[in-house]
Amino acid sequence: MKRKNDQTSFLHLNRFEKGVVIVALILLGILVITWVLGLFFFGFAGFFRLVGVDYTSSYVLIGFVIFFLLIGSLLDVCALAFIGLFAHYVRGKYSLFIIRMAIDCSFTWLALHEVDEWLNQITIPWPAELLAALFLFMVDVALDEKKVKPGS
């Protein structure tokens, strides 16, 4: 794969090199998806162990995580739309944070509750659902990558 010009495009590679690039990208995508699912799986497994949630097997928990991520992603788009709508009308950093927390936790709780209702092999008490929604919001806030300007 040694070329004269380091800025060779994908179109100029031979078939073998294109295949290697495609396979490497697919494997990288699978690795990332597996890593995210693993984080959610072990996170929920630990949280459920702490709050005493009953589930029949690890496969049920994997299904719960997958369905939660799918439904949660769809509802997160709706939550972001509502947060953006309210951001125009609410003044004040703390008021906006409270509104964001209420909307985000409500939609996260809705996703948790719906997946809990659909899967009969897992039983999550409603206080644990609310606690999980609040915890996921706090993790989201903590991992938010907004840059702070120097000197402010």
PyMOL CGO cylinders between C-alpha atoms (Angstrom):
from pymol import cmd
from pymol.cgo import CYLINDER

trace = [
    CYLINDER, 0.00, 0.00, 0.00, 3.00, 2.27, -0.39, 0.3, 1, 1, 1, 1, 1, 1,
    CYLINDER, 3.00, 2.27, -0.39, 2.22, 5.20, -2.69, 0.3, 1, 1, 1, 1, 1, 1,
    CYLINDER, 2.22, 5.20, -2.69, 4.21, 8.20, -3.91, 0.3, 1, 1, 1, 1, 1, 1,
    CYLINDER, 4.21, 8.20, -3.91, 1.52, 10.62, -2.80, 0.3, 1, 1, 1, 1, 1, 1,
    CYLINDER, 1.52, 10.62, -2.80, 0.10, 10.21, 0.73, 0.3, 1, 1, 1, 1, 1, 1,
    CYLINDER, 0.10, 10.21, 0.73, -3.12, 11.94, -0.35, 0.3, 1, 1, 1, 1, 1, 1,
    CYLINDER, -3.12, 11.94, -0.35, -4.23, 9.16, -2.68, 0.3, 1, 1, 1, 1, 1, 1,
    CYLINDER, -4.23, 9.16, -2.68, -7.98, 8.92, -2.89, 0.3, 1, 1, 1, 1, 1, 1,
    CYLINDER, -7.98, 8.92, -2.89, -10.04, 5.81, -2.43, 0.3, 1, 1, 1, 1, 1, 1,
    CYLINDER, -10.04, 5.81, -2.43, -10.75, 5.72, -6.17, 0.3, 1, 1, 1, 1, 1, 1,
    CYLINDER, -10.75, 5.72, -6.17, -7.08, 5.22, -6.98, 0.3, 1, 1, 1, 1, 1, 1,
    CYLINDER, -7.08, 5.22, -6.98, -6.65, 2.13, -4.79, 0.3, 1, 1, 1, 1, 1, 1,
    CYLINDER, -6.65, 2.13, -4.79, -6.67, -1.35, -6.29, 0.3, 1, 1, 1, 1, 1, 1,
    CYLINDER, -6.67, -1.35, -6.29, -9.42, -3.85, -5.43, 0.3, 1, 1, 1, 1, 1, 1,
    CYLINDER, -9.42, -3.85, -5.43, -7.53, -5.53, -2.62, 0.3, 1, 1, 1, 1, 1, 1,
    CYLINDER, -7.53, -5.53, -2.62, -6.74, -2.23, -0.94, 0.3, 1, 1, 1, 1, 1, 1,
    CYLINDER, -6.74, -2.23, -0.94, -10.36, -1.07, -1.31, 0.3, 1, 1, 1, 1, 1, 1,
    CYLINDER, -10.36, -1.07, -1.31, -11.49, -4.35, 0.25, 0.3, 1, 1, 1, 1, 1, 1,
    CYLINDER, -11.49, -4.35, 0.25, -9.10, -3.90, 3.17, 0.3, 1, 1, 1, 1, 1, 1,
    CYLINDER, -9.10, -3.90, 3.17, -10.37, -0.35, 3.75, 0.3, 1, 1, 1, 1, 1, 1,
    CYLINDER, -10.37, -0.35, 3.75, -14.04, -1.42, 3.59, 0.3, 1, 1, 1, 1, 1, 1,
    CYLINDER, -14.04, -1.42, 3.59, -13.52, -4.40, 5.91, 0.3, 1, 1, 1, 1, 1, 1,
    CYLINDER, -13.52, -4.40, 5.91, -11.58, -2.22, 8.37, 0.3, 1, 1, 1, 1, 1, 1,
    CYLINDER, -11.58, -2.22, 8.37, -14.36, 0.39, 8.43, 0.3, 1, 1, 1, 1, 1, 1,
    CYLINDER, -14.36, 0.39, 8.43, -17.04, -2.28, 8.92, 0.3, 1, 1, 1, 1, 1, 1,
    CYLINDER, -17.04, -2.28, 8.92, -15.06, -3.85, 11.77, 0.3, 1, 1, 1, 1, 1, 1,
    CYLINDER, -15.06, -3.85, 11.77, -14.55, -0.41, 13.34, 0.3, 1, 1, 1, 1, 1, 1,
    CYLINDER, -14.55, -0.41, 13.34, -18.30, 0.26, 13.13, 0.3, 1, 1, 1, 1, 1, 1,
    CYLINDER, -18.30, 0.26, 13.13, -19.09, -3.11, 14.72, 0.3, 1, 1, 1, 1, 1, 1,
    CYLINDER, -19.09, -3.11, 14.72, -16.55, -2.42, 17.46, 0.3, 1, 1, 1, 1, 1, 1,
    CYLINDER, -16.55, -2.42, 17.46, -18.09, 0.98, 18.25, 0.3, 1, 1, 1, 1, 1, 1,
    CYLINDER, -18.09, 0.98, 18.25, -21.66, -0.38, 18.30, 0.3, 1, 1, 1, 1, 1, 1,
    CYLINDER, -21.66, -0.38, 18.30, -20.61, -3.30, 20.50, 0.3, 1, 1, 1, 1, 1, 1,
    CYLINDER, -20.61, -3.30, 20.50, -18.78, -0.96, 22.87, 0.3, 1, 1, 1, 1, 1, 1,
    CYLINDER, -18.78, -0.96, 22.87, -21.81, 1.32, 23.25, 0.3, 1, 1, 1, 1, 1, 1,
    CYLINDER, -21.81, 1.32, 23.25, -24.18, -1.63, 23.77, 0.3, 1, 1, 1, 1, 1, 1,
    CYLINDER, -24.18, -1.63, 23.77, -21.74, -3.09, 26.31, 0.3, 1, 1, 1, 1, 1, 1,
    CYLINDER, -21.74, -3.09, 26.31, -21.58, 0.16, 28.25, 0.3, 1, 1, 1, 1, 1, 1,
    CYLINDER, -21.58, 0.16, 28.25, -25.36, 0.38, 28.39, 0.3, 1, 1, 1, 1, 1, 1,
    CYLINDER, -25.36, 0.38, 28.39, -25.70, -3.35, 29.19, 0.3, 1, 1, 1, 1, 1, 1,
    CYLINDER, -25.70, -3.35, 29.19, -23.28, -3.31, 32.12, 0.3, 1, 1, 1, 1, 1, 1,
    CYLINDER, -23.28, -3.31, 32.12, -24.55, 0.07, 33.26, 0.3, 1, 1, 1, 1, 1, 1,
    CYLINDER, -24.55, 0.07, 33.26, -28.14, -1.13, 33.38, 0.3, 1, 1, 1, 1, 1, 1,
    CYLINDER, -28.14, -1.13, 33.38, -27.10, -4.48, 34.89, 0.3, 1, 1, 1, 1, 1, 1,
    CYLINDER, -27.10, -4.48, 34.89, -25.30, -2.70, 37.73, 0.3, 1, 1, 1, 1, 1, 1,
    CYLINDER, -25.30, -2.70, 37.73, -28.08, -0.17, 38.23, 0.3, 1, 1, 1, 1, 1, 1,
    CYLINDER, -28.08, -0.17, 38.23, -30.76, -2.87, 38.21, 0.3, 1, 1, 1, 1, 1, 1,
    CYLINDER, -30.76, -2.87, 38.21, -28.75, -4.89, 40.73, 0.3, 1, 1, 1, 1, 1, 1,
    CYLINDER, -28.75, -4.89, 40.73, -28.59, -1.84, 43.03, 0.3, 1, 1, 1, 1, 1, 1,
    CYLINDER, -28.59, -1.84, 43.03, -32.29, -1.04, 42.87, 0.3, 1, 1, 1, 1, 1, 1,
    CYLINDER, -32.29, -1.04, 42.87, -33.54, -4.64, 42.91, 0.3, 1, 1, 1, 1, 1, 1,
    CYLINDER, -33.54, -4.64, 42.91, -35.02, -5.01, 39.42, 0.3, 1, 1, 1, 1, 1, 1,
    CYLINDER, -35.02, -5.01, 39.42, -36.02, -8.55, 38.47, 0.3, 1, 1, 1, 1, 1, 1,
    CYLINDER, -36.02, -8.55, 38.47, -35.27, -9.97, 35.02, 0.3, 1, 1, 1, 1, 1, 1,
    CYLINDER, -35.27, -9.97, 35.02, -35.22, -13.57, 33.87, 0.3, 1, 1, 1, 1, 1, 1,
    CYLINDER, -35.22, -13.57, 33.87, -31.94, -13.71, 31.92, 0.3, 1, 1, 1, 1, 1, 1,
    CYLINDER, -31.94, -13.71, 31.92, -29.11, -11.70, 30.45, 0.3, 1, 1, 1, 1, 1, 1,
    CYLINDER, -29.11, -11.70, 30.45, -30.74, -11.99, 27.03, 0.3, 1, 1, 1, 1, 1, 1,
    CYLINDER, -30.74, -11.99, 27.03, -33.76, -10.12, 28.33, 0.3, 1, 1, 1, 1, 1, 1,
    CYLINDER, -33.76, -10.12, 28.33, -31.46, -7.37, 29.54, 0.3, 1, 1, 1, 1, 1, 1,
    CYLINDER, -31.46, -7.37, 29.54, -29.75, -7.22, 26.12, 0.3, 1, 1, 1, 1, 1, 1,
    CYLINDER, -29.75, -7.22, 26.12, -33.18, -6.92, 24.49, 0.3, 1, 1, 1, 1, 1, 1,
    CYLINDER, -33.18, -6.92, 24.49, -34.13, -4.23, 26.98, 0.3, 1, 1, 1, 1, 1, 1,
    CYLINDER, -34.13, -4.23, 26.98, -30.99, -2.23, 26.17, 0.3, 1, 1, 1, 1, 1, 1,
    CYLINDER, -30.99, -2.23, 26.17, -31.49, -2.54, 22.40, 0.3, 1, 1, 1, 1, 1, 1,
    CYLINDER, -31.49, -2.54, 22.40, -35.18, -1.57, 22.53, 0.3, 1, 1, 1, 1, 1, 1,
    CYLINDER, -35.18, -1.57, 22.53, -34.44, 1.27, 24.95, 0.3, 1, 1, 1, 1, 1, 1,
    CYLINDER, -34.44, 1.27, 24.95, -31.75, 2.67, 22.65, 0.3, 1, 1, 1, 1, 1, 1,
    CYLINDER, -31.75, 2.67, 22.65, -34.07, 2.49, 19.64, 0.3, 1, 1, 1, 1, 1, 1,
    CYLINDER, -34.07, 2.49, 19.64, -37.10, 4.03, 21.32, 0.3, 1, 1, 1, 1, 1, 1,
    CYLINDER, -37.10, 4.03, 21.32, -34.98, 6.43, 23.35, 0.3, 1, 1, 1, 1, 1, 1,
    CYLINDER, -34.98, 6.43, 23.35, -33.28, 7.72, 20.21, 0.3, 1, 1, 1, 1, 1, 1,
    CYLINDER, -33.28, 7.72, 20.21, -36.61, 8.47, 18.58, 0.3, 1, 1, 1, 1, 1, 1,
    CYLINDER, -36.61, 8.47, 18.58, -37.98, 10.16, 21.68, 0.3, 1, 1, 1, 1, 1, 1,
    CYLINDER, -37.98, 10.16, 21.68, -34.74, 12.07, 22.19, 0.3, 1, 1, 1, 1, 1, 1,
    CYLINDER, -34.74, 12.07, 22.19, -35.29, 13.83, 18.87, 0.3, 1, 1, 1, 1, 1, 1,
    CYLINDER, -35.29, 13.83, 18.87, -38.72, 14.92, 20.12, 0.3, 1, 1, 1, 1, 1, 1,
    CYLINDER, -38.72, 14.92, 20.12, -37.25, 16.05, 23.44, 0.3, 1, 1, 1, 1, 1, 1,
    CYLINDER, -37.25, 16.05, 23.44, -34.59, 18.12, 21.68, 0.3, 1, 1, 1, 1, 1, 1,
    CYLINDER, -34.59, 18.12, 21.68, -37.30, 19.78, 19.58, 0.3, 1, 1, 1, 1, 1, 1,
    CYLINDER, -37.30, 19.78, 19.58, -39.27, 20.69, 22.72, 0.3, 1, 1, 1, 1, 1, 1,
    CYLINDER, -39.27, 20.69, 22.72, -36.15, 21.94, 24.48, 0.3, 1, 1, 1, 1, 1, 1,
    CYLINDER, -36.15, 21.94, 24.48, -35.26, 24.06, 21.46, 0.3, 1, 1, 1, 1, 1, 1,
    CYLINDER, -35.26, 24.06, 21.46, -38.79, 25.45, 21.37, 0.3, 1, 1, 1, 1, 1, 1,
    CYLINDER, -38.79, 25.45, 21.37, -38.77, 26.39, 25.06, 0.3, 1, 1, 1, 1, 1, 1,
    CYLINDER, -38.77, 26.39, 25.06, -35.24, 27.82, 24.84, 0.3, 1, 1, 1, 1, 1, 1,
    CYLINDER, -35.24, 27.82, 24.84, -36.61, 30.77, 22.87, 0.3, 1, 1, 1, 1, 1, 1,
    CYLINDER, -36.61, 30.77, 22.87, -39.13, 31.67, 25.58, 0.3, 1, 1, 1, 1, 1, 1,
    CYLINDER, -39.13, 31.67, 25.58, -37.25, 30.92, 28.80, 0.3, 1, 1, 1, 1, 1, 1,
    CYLINDER, -37.25, 30.92, 28.80, -34.65, 33.37, 30.06, 0.3, 1, 1, 1, 1, 1, 1,
    CYLINDER, -34.65, 33.37, 30.06, -32.09, 32.50, 32.64, 0.3, 1, 1, 1, 1, 1, 1,
    CYLINDER, -32.09, 32.50, 32.64, -29.55, 29.72, 32.75, 0.3, 1, 1, 1, 1, 1, 1,
    CYLINDER, -29.55, 29.72, 32.75, -31.09, 27.93, 35.74, 0.3, 1, 1, 1, 1, 1, 1,
    CYLINDER, -31.09, 27.93, 35.74, -34.66, 28.13, 34.45, 0.3, 1, 1, 1, 1, 1, 1,
    CYLINDER, -34.66, 28.13, 34.45, -33.56, 26.67, 31.13, 0.3, 1, 1, 1, 1, 1, 1,
    CYLINDER, -33.56, 26.67, 31.13, -31.69, 23.88, 32.95, 0.3, 1, 1, 1, 1, 1, 1,
    CYLINDER, -31.69, 23.88, 32.95, -34.82, 22.98, 34.95, 0.3, 1, 1, 1, 1, 1, 1,
    CYLINDER, -34.82, 22.98, 34.95, -36.96, 22.98, 31.79, 0.3, 1, 1, 1, 1, 1, 1,
    CYLINDER, -36.96, 22.98, 31.79, -34.36, 20.86, 30.00, 0.3, 1, 1, 1, 1, 1, 1,
    CYLINDER, -34.36, 20.86, 30.00, -34.21, 18.44, 32.92, 0.3, 1, 1, 1, 1, 1, 1,
    CYLINDER, -34.21, 18.44, 32.92, -38.00, 18.11, 33.09, 0.3, 1, 1, 1, 1, 1, 1,
    CYLINDER, -38.00, 18.11, 33.09, -38.41, 17.50, 29.36, 0.3, 1, 1, 1, 1, 1, 1,
    CYLINDER, -38.41, 17.50, 29.36, -35.41, 15.19, 28.98, 0.3, 1, 1, 1, 1, 1, 1,
    CYLINDER, -35.41, 15.19, 28.98, -36.27, 13.12, 32.07, 0.3, 1, 1, 1, 1, 1, 1,
    CYLINDER, -36.27, 13.12, 32.07, -39.91, 12.85, 30.97, 0.3, 1, 1, 1, 1, 1, 1,
    CYLINDER, -39.91, 12.85, 30.97, -39.04, 11.49, 27.54, 0.3, 1, 1, 1, 1, 1, 1,
    CYLINDER, -39.04, 11.49, 27.54, -36.36, 9.16, 28.95, 0.3, 1, 1, 1, 1, 1, 1,
    CYLINDER, -36.36, 9.16, 28.95, -38.81, 7.87, 31.55, 0.3, 1, 1, 1, 1, 1, 1,
    CYLINDER, -38.81, 7.87, 31.55, -41.40, 7.32, 28.79, 0.3, 1, 1, 1, 1, 1, 1,
    CYLINDER, -41.40, 7.32, 28.79, -38.90, 5.22, 26.83, 0.3, 1, 1, 1, 1, 1, 1,
    CYLINDER, -38.90, 5.22, 26.83, -37.93, 3.21, 29.94, 0.3, 1, 1, 1, 1, 1, 1,
    CYLINDER, -37.93, 3.21, 29.94, -41.57, 2.68, 30.91, 0.3, 1, 1, 1, 1, 1, 1,
    CYLINDER, -41.57, 2.68, 30.91, -42.66, 1.58, 27.43, 0.3, 1, 1, 1, 1, 1, 1,
    CYLINDER, -42.66, 1.58, 27.43, -39.84, -0.93, 27.07, 0.3, 1, 1, 1, 1, 1, 1,
    CYLINDER, -39.84, -0.93, 27.07, -40.60, -2.22, 30.58, 0.3, 1, 1, 1, 1, 1, 1,
    CYLINDER, -40.60, -2.22, 30.58, -44.26, -2.68, 29.62, 0.3, 1, 1, 1, 1, 1, 1,
    CYLINDER, -44.26, -2.68, 29.62, -43.43, -4.44, 26.34, 0.3, 1, 1, 1, 1, 1, 1,
    CYLINDER, -43.43, -4.44, 26.34, -41.01, -6.93, 27.87, 0.3, 1, 1, 1, 1, 1, 1,
    CYLINDER, -41.01, -6.93, 27.87, -42.86, -9.17, 30.30, 0.3, 1, 1, 1, 1, 1, 1,
    CYLINDER, -42.86, -9.17, 30.30, -39.66, -10.85, 31.53, 0.3, 1, 1, 1, 1, 1, 1,
    CYLINDER, -39.66, -10.85, 31.53, -38.43, -7.68, 33.27, 0.3, 1, 1, 1, 1, 1, 1,
    CYLINDER, -38.43, -7.68, 33.27, -40.12, -5.80, 36.06, 0.3, 1, 1, 1, 1, 1, 1,
    CYLINDER, -40.12, -5.80, 36.06, -38.94, -2.30, 36.93, 0.3, 1, 1, 1, 1, 1, 1,
    CYLINDER, -38.94, -2.30, 36.93, -40.71, -0.44, 39.75, 0.3, 1, 1, 1, 1, 1, 1,
    CYLINDER, -40.71, -0.44, 39.75, -41.67, 3.13, 38.81, 0.3, 1, 1, 1, 1, 1, 1,
    CYLINDER, -41.67, 3.13, 38.81, -39.29, 4.76, 41.35, 0.3, 1, 1, 1, 1, 1, 1,
    CYLINDER, -39.29, 4.76, 41.35, -36.41, 2.90, 39.70, 0.3, 1, 1, 1, 1, 1, 1,
    CYLINDER, -36.41, 2.90, 39.70, -37.58, 4.12, 36.28, 0.3, 1, 1, 1, 1, 1, 1,
    CYLINDER, -37.58, 4.12, 36.28, -37.60, 7.73, 37.49, 0.3, 1, 1, 1, 1, 1, 1,
    CYLINDER, -37.60, 7.73, 37.49, -34.21, 7.32, 39.17, 0.3, 1, 1, 1, 1, 1, 1,
    CYLINDER, -34.21, 7.32, 39.17, -32.74, 5.82, 35.99, 0.3, 1, 1, 1, 1, 1, 1,
    CYLINDER, -32.74, 5.82, 35.99, -34.14, 8.69, 33.90, 0.3, 1, 1, 1, 1, 1, 1,
    CYLINDER, -34.14, 8.69, 33.90, -32.63, 11.23, 36.27, 0.3, 1, 1, 1, 1, 1, 1,
    CYLINDER, -32.63, 11.23, 36.27, -29.30, 9.39, 36.31, 0.3, 1, 1, 1, 1, 1, 1,
    CYLINDER, -29.30, 9.39, 36.31, -29.18, 9.22, 32.50, 0.3, 1, 1, 1, 1, 1, 1,
    CYLINDER, -29.18, 9.22, 32.50, -29.90, 12.96, 32.34, 0.3, 1, 1, 1, 1, 1, 1,
    CYLINDER, -29.90, 12.96, 32.34, -27.09, 13.72, 34.77, 0.3, 1, 1, 1, 1, 1, 1,
    CYLINDER, -27.09, 13.72, 34.77, -24.67, 11.56, 32.75, 0.3, 1, 1, 1, 1, 1, 1,
    CYLINDER, -24.67, 11.56, 32.75, -25.76, 13.41, 29.60, 0.3, 1, 1, 1, 1, 1, 1,
    CYLINDER, -25.76, 13.41, 29.60, -25.12, 16.78, 31.27, 0.3, 1, 1, 1, 1, 1, 1,
    CYLINDER, -25.12, 16.78, 31.27, -21.76, 15.63, 32.61, 0.3, 1, 1, 1, 1, 1, 1,
    CYLINDER, -21.76, 15.63, 32.61, -20.63, 14.41, 29.18, 0.3, 1, 1, 1, 1, 1, 1,
    CYLINDER, -20.63, 14.41, 29.18, -21.90, 17.49, 27.34, 0.3, 1, 1, 1, 1, 1, 1,
    CYLINDER, -21.90, 17.49, 27.34, -18.98, 18.89, 25.36, 0.3, 1, 1, 1, 1, 1, 1,
    CYLINDER, -18.98, 18.89, 25.36, -19.70, 22.60, 25.43, 0.3, 1, 1, 1, 1, 1, 1,
    CYLINDER, -19.70, 22.60, 25.43, -16.49, 24.58, 25.40, 0.3, 1, 1, 1, 1, 1, 1,
    CYLINDER, -16.49, 24.58, 25.40, -15.97, 27.13, 28.17, 0.3, 1, 1, 1, 1, 1, 1,
    CYLINDER, -15.97, 27.13, 28.17, -14.38, 30.37, 26.96, 0.3, 1, 1, 1, 1, 1, 1,
    CYLINDER, -14.38, 30.37, 26.96, -11.18, 31.28, 28.78, 0.3, 1, 1, 1, 1, 1, 1,
    CYLINDER, -11.18, 31.28, 28.78, -11.66, 34.12, 31.22, 0.3, 1, 1, 1, 1, 1, 1,
    CYLINDER, -11.66, 34.12, 31.22, -15.43, 33.62, 31.59, 0.3, 1, 1, 1, 1, 1, 1,
]
cmd.load_cgo(trace, "trace")
